[in-house]
Amino acid sequence: MKPLLTVRDLTASYGAIRILHGIDFDIAEGSVTTLLGANGAGKTTTLRALCGMIRRSGTIEFDGQSITRMKTEDIVRLGIAHVPEGRGTFTSLSVEENLDLGAMSRRYGSDIAEDKERIYTFFPRLKERAGQQAGTLSGGEQQMLAVGRALMLRPRLILLDEPSFGLAPLIVEEVFSILADIRSDMGVSMLLVEQNASLALEFADHAYLIETGTIALSGTGAEIRDDHSVRNAYLGY
């Protein structure tokens, strides 16, 4: 089966500083892929490069179409949604207004209300707080809102950057359970950056380990999770 996303020889830089040094990876449609590695290895940079947020080169194909030279807004319209680290909600707007903004780039709008109700079935707490200012939500609720807003795009691929960051363990468990339901019910592919390697490997079908801007190792989530030498050498647990 042809991958939904194909990345070859991807490099990315901040000014004169190169962070990614020619990485290759694929994402199968409907799958969860995780990028693991130490802080500063290039995981977040990879997500930003895929979205066109930083200078990059190489080959990025989404469903067979080259997006390497596309602008961020065009990439979003193709169906790639990004949930950045720190949630990125519009704190002065209500929950419902945040969700409406998630659908702004869609080429069609007749089903927005229906999609919003679907998001509320995944996140009932958001429906309870639909009129509440986003900045007054708890950290877990803001993370749920960030994911819900991304889903309003009707994405085929969602990029998740540290969804467990700053959350209590029980909330993390709840968020990842909902992500599993979203994948199952909507068939959305996911690329996950997650510092909690054990959690990420339990959740992901495939994993890539990034070390100083290069791919050091790849395998199924189960293969890497069960290989004690790999975990000790690269993941520290």
Summary of the structure (lengths in Angstrom):
residues: 237
radius of gyration: 17.3
end to end distance: 33.8
largest distance: 52.5
contacts: 765
relative contact order: 0.19
helix: 40%
strand: 27%
